[in-house]
Amino acid sequence: SGGGAYTGPGTLVNSSFMDSLSVEDAVDAAIAKLEEMDKGFGTTQFRLRDWGVSRQRYWGCPVPFIHCESCGLVPVPEDQLPVELPEDINYDAPGNPLDRHPTWKHTSCPECGKDAVRETDTCDTFFESSWYFLRYLDPHNKAAAFDKDKAAYWMPVDQYIGGVEHAVLHLLYSRFFQRALRDCGYLDLDEPFAGLFTQGMVTHATYKDSAGRWIFPSDVIIEGGTARDKDGNPVTMGRVEKMSKSKKNVVDPEDILDAYGADAARLFILSDSPPERDLEWTEGGIEGAWKYVNRLHRLIDETKDTLPAPGSPAPKDFDEGAQKLRRLTHKTIEAVAADIEAFHMNKAVARIRELSNALSQYCHPRDPSSSEDLDGGDPEKDSGKAADLMDPVRVNSANAEYQRDDESLAWALREGLEALVKLSGPMMPHLGEELWQMLGHETLLADENWPEHDKSLLSADTVTIGVQVNGKVRASITLPADADKKTAEDTALAEPNVQNAIAGKEIRKVIVVPGKIVNVVAG
């Protein structure tokens, strides 16, 4: 009902006795049927493996055991925990540095007092990272790992972000630790994470020289569809794969930052594809983001002196042009907020670009004889999957009500530009701070509140819809937003172009899709 894809549980169809059952219930029904027919039985198969927790390295939690020739393997007494690592460690020789330490491993047996040696293996670093978020809640507690009441207040973690491999590694271990701590009485919570998001990988094309050796993209020159190295030798372009040092299909971040800046790099990463999908790193993509950063800076720089002062009171009334711009601004605020909450970062960037394109056309009117769409472009083209939530707004620069010296439009422009800067701040924080200062503010953008949309501006007073005759667009009509089907039909049929198209023909049917289109079938 909200316009999004249905993500709830499904029900079976065309499945005999399992029709209309949920997937979960259908599994139970199928098992029961097989058992009734004596063809099988239900069982639970756990995909569990032993976790080899020890590592032969310095960095990690020491395994708290002592080896005694008389008593065998003895746990370190609780009052001697935690076992701390030595700081005077030597990495010059291969092997386990703790095993080579001259004094650290030598101790006495807690049970018999004889000479003994510590276990020199350390725990897998997942052992610490599986519960560190609990320590963050109470980092200065010297009496316990964390306070149970604080854990009850702050946990679970709202959002877990990691690669898909975490589902069988860190995520699994963290859940194990959470259950173990719960069973030991340290927590009253079953699950450590409320939400899970797995991001895609950054990929790049691979290249090999004539000897079949991998080479870096920075050493490849592509001209006219032919790839060569810097010496002019032919290069073979391979598949686009996950960036890896072994295949050398990596890009040096320092080179990117030096050439384009951090904001352009961040914008490209966020805008190129949905975050759950892989991102192919291309020179053209980062260059396009860099051009947009410059265009945004130019828009504010060329407009700032024509705007009312920051904090100026809103006019009592807004003319048509200003009202349309305000609707677009507040629709963008609503859409960007929803996209960010849903991790649709690429869609959010597309909305921001739409708004900046619209504001640019208001600030720099085109030829007076032309009329331009202010929907800012198609987010499907900008981001691949974004749905166009914006109503097209049209501006004719010959009309006085759209001129920048109009008080209501100037105020609406400042509102739109400030919203644009605030919305783009998380994607381009350095640019955002500079643009915020250029707009006359002395505060930091980072200290500002996130913009809130005005619900009263989300719906237009009027809508413009097309009129088709036998599938061909013949006219467009403007109607009140709440116009009924009869009004839409009568208005459409009264259009001169429609009258000409149906002249001498019988009207067989008129199909009205409210707010979208009127289709006349005549013959």
C-alpha positions in Angstrom: 0.0 0.0 0.0 3.0 2.4 0.6 4.2 1.9 -3.0 7.2 -0.2 -2.1 7.9 -3.8 -2.9 6.2 -6.4 -0.7 8.8 -8.1 1.5 6.6 -10.1 3.8 6.2 -13.9 4.0 4.6 -15.5 0.9 2.0 -18.2 0.5 2.2 -21.2 -1.8 0.1 -21.7 -4.9 -0.2 -24.6 -7.3 1.2 -26.8 -4.6 -1.6 -29.4 -4.0 -2.3 -29.9 -0.3 0.1 -27.0 0.6 -1.9 -24.3 -1.3 -2.4 -21.1 0.7 0.2 -22.1 3.4 3.1 -20.0 4.4 6.6 -21.4 3.5 7.2 -22.3 7.1 3.9 -24.1 7.5 4.3 -25.8 4.1 7.6 -27.3 5.2 5.9 -28.8 8.3 3.0 -30.1 6.2 5.4 -31.7 3.7 7.4 -33.4 6.4 4.1 -34.6 8.1 2.9 -36.0 4.7 6.2 -37.9 4.1 6.1 -39.3 7.6 2.5 -40.4 7.2 3.4 -42.1 3.9 6.5 -43.7 5.7 8.7 -42.1 3.0 10.9 -40.0 5.3 11.1 -38.1 8.6 11.9 -34.6 9.8 15.3 -33.8 11.3 17.4 -30.7 12.0 20.8 -30.4 10.5 23.1 -27.9 12.2 25.9 -26.5 10.0 28.3 -26.2 12.9 32.1 -26.6 12.8 34.6 -26.4 15.6 36.3 -23.0 15.8 40.1 -23.3 15.8 40.6 -20.3 18.1 44.3 -20.3 18.7 46.9 -18.4 16.7 50.7 -18.4 16.8 51.2 -14.7 16.9 51.6 -11.8 19.4 48.5 -9.8 18.7 45.6 -11.4 20.5 44.2 -12.4 23.9 46.7 -14.9 25.5 45.1 -18.3 26.0 44.9 -18.4 29.9 46.5 -21.8 30.6 49.8 -22.9 32.1 51.7 -26.1 31.2 53.0 -27.9 34.3 55.1 -31.2 34.0 53.5 -32.5 37.2 49.9 -31.2 37.0 49.4 -31.0 33.2 47.3 -28.2 31.7 46.2 -25.8 34.5 43.9 -22.8 34.0 45.2 -19.4 35.1 43.5 -18.5 38.4 40.7 -15.9 38.1 42.5 -13.4 40.3 45.4 -13.4 37.9 43.3 -12.5 34.9 43.6 -11.0 32.4 47.0 -12.3 31.3 48.7 -9.3 29.8 51.0 -9.3 26.8 54.6 -8.2 27.2 55.6 -4.9 25.6 59.3 -5.7 24.9 58.5 -7.9 22.0 60.9 -8.8 19.1 59.6 -9.4 15.6 62.9 -9.9 13.9 62.8 -13.7 13.8 60.1 -15.9 12.2 57.6 -17.8 14.3 55.7 -17.0 17.4 57.3 -14.0 19.2 55.7 -15.0 22.6 57.3 -18.4 22.4 60.7 -16.8 21.9 60.3 -14.2 24.7 63.0 -14.8 27.4 60.9 -14.2 30.5 57.2 -13.8 29.8 56.3 -17.4 29.3 58.2 -18.6 32.4 56.0 -18.8 35.5 55.0 -21.1 38.4 52.2 -23.7 38.5 49.2 -22.3 40.4 48.5 -25.8 41.9 52.0 -27.2 42.9 54.2 -24.1 42.7 56.8 -25.8 40.5 58.3 -24.1 37.4 55.9 -24.0 34.5 55.4 -22.2 31.2 52.5 -20.2 29.9 50.5 -21.2 26.8 52.1 -19.0 24.1 49.2 -19.2 21.6 46.8 -16.3 21.5 43.2 -16.2 20.6 41.8 -15.4 17.2 41.1 -11.6 17.1 37.5 -12.5 16.5 37.6 -13.5 20.2 37.9 -9.8 21.1 35.9 -8.3 18.2 32.9 -10.5 19.0 32.0 -8.5 22.1 34.0 -5.2 22.0 30.8 -3.2 21.4 29.7 -4.2 24.9 32.9 -2.7 26.4 32.3 0.5 24.4 29.2 1.0 26.5 31.2 1.1 29.7 34.9 1.6 28.7 36.2 2.9 32.1 34.7 0.2 34.3 37.6 -1.3 36.3 35.5 -3.8 38.2 33.8 -5.6 35.3 33.9 -5.9 31.5 30.7 -3.8 31.4 27.7 -2.9 33.5 24.7 -5.1 33.0 22.2 -2.2 33.3 24.1 -0.2 30.7 24.0 -3.1 28.4 20.3 -3.5 28.9 19.7 0.1 28.1 21.9 0.4 25.0 21.8 -3.0 23.4 21.2 -4.4 20.8 23.4 -2.7 18.3 20.9 -0.9 15.9 22.8 -1.6 12.6 25.5 -4.1 11.7 27.3 -3.4 8.4 29.7 -5.9 6.9 30.6 -8.1 3.9 28.5 -11.2 3.2 31.3 -13.4 4.5 30.5 -12.1 8.0 27.4 -14.2 8.1 29.5 -17.3 8.8 32.4 -15.5 10.6 32.2 -12.5 12.8 28.4 -12.3 12.9 28.2 -15.9 14.0 30.9 -15.6 16.6 29.3 -12.4 18.0 26.0 -14.2 18.4 27.7 -17.1 20.1 29.4 -14.7 22.6 26.1 -13.0 23.2 24.4 -16.3 24.1 27.3 -17.4 26.3 27.3 -14.1 28.2 23.6 -14.4 28.6 23.8 -17.9 29.9 26.5 -16.8 32.4 24.3 -14.0 33.7 26.1 -11.0 32.3 23.2 -10.1 29.9 19.5 -10.5 29.5 19.5 -10.3 25.7 19.5 -13.0 23.1 20.7 -11.2 19.9 23.4 -8.6 19.7 22.3 -6.9 16.4 18.9 -5.5 15.4 19.7 -5.0 11.7 22.1 -6.5 9.2 23.3 -4.9 6.0 25.9 -6.6 3.7 27.6 -4.2 1.3 29.0 -5.1 -2.1 32.7 -5.2 -3.1 34.7 -2.6 -5.1 35.7 -4.1 -8.4 38.0 -3.1 -11.3 39.1 -4.4 -14.6 42.2 -6.7 -14.6 45.2 -6.4 -17.0 48.0 -8.6 -18.0 51.2 -7.8 -20.0 52.5 -9.9 -22.9 54.2 -12.3 -20.5 50.9 -13.0 -18.7 51.9 -11.0 -15.6 49.3 -8.9 -13.7 49.9 -5.1 -14.0 48.4 -2.1 -12.3 45.6 -0.1 -14.0 47.8 3.0 -13.5 50.4 1.5 -15.8 47.8 0.9 -18.6 46.9 3.4 -21.3 43.7 2.8 -23.2 43.3 4.7 -26.5 40.8 3.9 -29.3 39.7 0.7 -27.5 43.3 -0.7 -27.4 45.1 -1.2 -24.2 48.9 -0.7 -23.9 51.5 -0.3 -21.2 53.5 2.9 -20.8 56.2 1.5 -23.1 53.6 0.8 -25.9 53.5 -2.9 -25.4 50.1 -4.6 -25.9 48.1 -5.3 -22.7 45.3 -7.9 -22.4 42.2 -6.7 -20.5 40.6 -9.4 -18.3 37.5 -9.6 -16.3 36.2 -7.0 -13.9 36.9 -8.6 -10.5 37.1 -7.7 -6.8 40.0 -5.5 -6.2 42.9 -7.5 -4.9 46.7 -7.0 -4.5 47.4 -10.3 -6.1 45.8 -9.3 -9.4 47.0 -5.7 -9.0 43.6 -4.3 -10.1 43.7 -1.8 -7.3 43.6 2.0 -7.3 45.7 4.0 -4.9 43.4 6.1 -2.7 46.1 8.8 -2.4 46.1 9.3 -6.2 42.3 9.6 -6.2 42.3 12.1 -3.3 45.1 14.2 -4.9 43.4 14.3 -8.3 39.7 14.7 -7.4 39.4 15.2 -3.6 37.6 13.1 -0.9 34.2 14.5 -1.6 34.2 13.5 -5.2 35.4 10.0 -4.3 32.8 9.6 -1.7 30.0 10.9 -4.0 31.0 8.5 -6.7 31.0 5.5 -4.4 27.6 6.4 -3.0 25.9 7.3 -6.3 27.2 4.7 -8.8 25.2 1.7 -7.6 23.1 0.4 -4.7 25.4 -0.3 -1.7 24.4 -4.0 -1.5 25.7 -4.5 -5.1 29.3 -4.5 -6.3 30.8 -1.1 -7.4 32.9 -1.0 -10.5 35.6 1.7 -10.1 36.0 3.6 -13.3 37.9 6.8 -14.2 34.9 8.2 -16.0 32.7 7.7 -12.9 35.0 9.5 -10.5 35.5 12.3 -13.0 31.7 12.7 -13.4 31.4 13.1 -9.6 34.2 15.7 -9.6 32.4 17.7 -12.3 29.2 17.7 -10.2 31.1 18.9 -7.1 32.4 21.8 -9.1 28.9 22.5 -10.6 27.4 22.6 -7.1 30.0 25.1 -5.9 29.4 27.2 -9.0 25.7 27.2 -8.4 26.0 28.6 -4.9 28.8 31.0 -5.8 26.8 32.6 -8.6 23.6 32.8 -6.7 24.5 33.8 -3.1 24.4 37.5 -3.6 20.9 37.5 -5.0 19.3 35.8 -2.0 17.7 37.3 1.1 19.8 37.2 4.3 19.9 34.0 6.3 17.0 33.7 8.7 14.8 36.2 6.8 11.1 35.7 7.6 9.0 33.9 5.0 6.7 36.1 2.9 3.1 35.9 3.7 2.2 34.6 0.2 4.1 32.7 -2.4 3.4 33.0 -6.1 3.0 30.0 -8.4 6.7 29.7 -9.3 7.9 30.0 -5.7 5.2 27.5 -4.6 6.2 25.0 -7.2 9.9 25.3 -6.2 9.0 24.9 -2.5 7.0 21.7 -3.3 10.0 20.3 -5.2 12.3 21.1 -2.3 10.1 19.5 0.4 9.5 16.4 -1.8 13.2 16.1 -2.1 13.7 16.4 1.6 11.2 13.6 2.3 12.5 11.4 -0.5 16.2 11.7 0.5 15.4 11.0 4.2 13.5 7.9 3.2 16.2 6.7 0.8 19.0 7.1 3.4 16.9 5.2 6.0 16.5 2.4 3.5 20.2 2.4 2.6 19.3 3.6 -1.0 22.2 6.0 -1.1 22.4 6.0 -4.9 18.7 7.1 -5.0 19.4 9.8 -2.4 22.2 11.2 -4.5 19.9 11.1 -7.6 17.3 13.2 -5.7 19.9 15.7 -4.7 21.0 16.1 -8.3 17.4 16.6 -9.4 17.0 19.4 -6.9 20.3 21.1 -7.9 19.3 20.9 -11.6 16.0 22.5 -10.8 17.5 25.2 -8.7 20.1 25.9 -11.4 17.3 26.4 -13.9 15.5 28.8 -11.6 18.8 30.7 -10.8 19.9 30.8 -14.5 16.7 31.0 -16.7 17.1 29.7 -20.2 15.9 31.2 -23.4 12.5 33.1 -22.7 10.9 31.4 -25.6 11.6 27.9 -24.2 10.0 26.0 -21.4 12.2 23.6 -19.4 11.3 20.7 -17.1 12.5 21.2 -13.6 12.3 17.6 -12.5 16.1 17.6 -12.7 16.5 14.5 -14.8 15.7 10.9 -14.5 17.0 9.1 -11.4 16.8 5.8 -13.2 19.6 7.1 -15.5 21.5 8.7 -12.6 21.4 5.8 -10.2 20.1 2.8 -12.1 17.0 2.1 -10.0 15.7 5.3 -8.4 12.0 5.9 -8.9 11.0 9.4 -10.0 9.0 10.8 -7.1 9.2 14.4 -8.3 6.4 16.2 -10.1 7.8 18.0 -13.1 7.8 21.7 -12.6 8.0 24.0 -15.6 9.5 27.4 -15.7 9.2 30.1 -18.4 11.8 32.7 -17.8 9.7 35.3 -19.7 7.1 35.2 -17.0 7.8 37.9 -14.4 6.6 35.7 -11.5 9.6 33.4 -12.0 12.3 36.2 -11.8 14.9 36.1 -9.1 14.1 39.6 -7.9 10.7 38.4 -6.8 10.6 38.3 -3.0 8.8 35.1 -2.6 10.9 33.3 -5.2 14.1 34.6 -3.8 13.1 33.2 -0.3 12.1 29.9 -1.9 15.5 29.8 -3.6 17.3 30.3 -0.4 15.2 27.6 1.2 15.9 25.2 -1.6 19.7 25.9 -1.7 20.0 25.5 2.1 18.1 22.2 1.9 20.3 21.2 -1.0 23.5 21.9 1.1 22.1 20.1 4.2 21.1 17.0 2.2 24.4 16.8 0.4 26.4 17.3 3.6 26.7 13.6 4.6 27.8 12.8 1.0 30.2 15.8 0.6 31.0 17.1 4.1 34.0 19.3 3.1 32.1 21.0 0.3 29.0 21.2 2.4 30.7 23.2 5.1 32.1 25.6 2.5 28.8 26.1 0.7 27.1 26.7 4.1 29.5 29.5 4.8 29.0 30.9 1.3 25.3 31.1 2.0 26.1 33.6 4.8 26.0 31.3 7.9 28.6 31.5 10.6 27.8 28.2 12.2 29.0 24.7 11.1 26.8 22.7 8.9 27.6 19.7 11.0 25.9 21.4 14.0 22.7 22.1 12.0 19.5 20.1 12.3 18.5 17.7 9.5 15.9 19.5 7.3 12.3 18.5 7.8 9.7 18.5 5.1 6.4 20.4 5.3 3.6 17.8 4.7 1.3 20.5 3.3 3.7 21.0 0.4 4.0 17.4 -0.6 0.9 17.4 -2.8 0.3 19.8 -5.7 -2.8 22.0 -6.0 -3.0 21.0 -9.6 -1.7 18.2 -11.8 -0.9 18.1 -15.5 -1.8 14.9 -17.3 -1.6 13.7 -20.9 -4.5 13.0 -23.2 -4.2 10.1 -25.7 -6.4 9.2 -28.6 -6.0 5.7 -29.7 -2.6 5.5 -28.0 -1.2 8.8 -29.4 -0.7 11.8 -27.2 -2.8 14.6 -28.5 -2.9 17.1 -25.7 -2.2 17.8 -22.0 -4.6 19.2 -19.5 -4.2 20.8 -16.1 -6.7 19.8 -13.4 -7.3 20.3 -9.7 -5.4 17.6 -7.8 -8.7 16.2 -6.4 -10.6 16.3 -9.7 -12.9 13.4 -10.3 -13.0 11.1 -13.4 -15.9 12.9 -14.9 -14.2 16.3 -14.7 -11.0 14.8 -16.3 -13.0 13.2 -19.1 -15.0 16.3 -19.9 -11.9 18.5 -19.9 -10.0 16.1 -22.1 -12.7 15.8 -24.7 -13.1 19.6 -24.9 -9.4 20.0 -26.0 -9.3 21.3 -29.6 -6.6 18.7 -30.6 -8.6 15.9 -29.1 -11.7 17.2 -31.0 -9.8 17.1 -34.3 -8.5 13.6 -33.6 -12.0 12.1 -32.9 -13.8 14.1 -35.5 -16.2 11.8 -37.4 -15.4 8.9 -35.2 -17.4 7.1 -32.5 -16.1 7.3 -29.0 -16.0 3.7 -27.8 -14.4 4.2 -24.4 -12.7 6.8 -22.2 -10.2 5.5 -19.7 -9.2 7.9 -16.9 -6.3 7.1 -14.6 -6.5 9.8 -12.0 -3.5 12.0 -11.9 -1.8 10.1 -14.7 -3.5 10.1 -18.1 -6.8 10.1 -20.1 -7.0 7.7 -23.0 -9.8 8.0 -25.5 -10.6 5.0 -27.7 -12.4 6.1 -30.9 -13.1 4.4 -34.2 
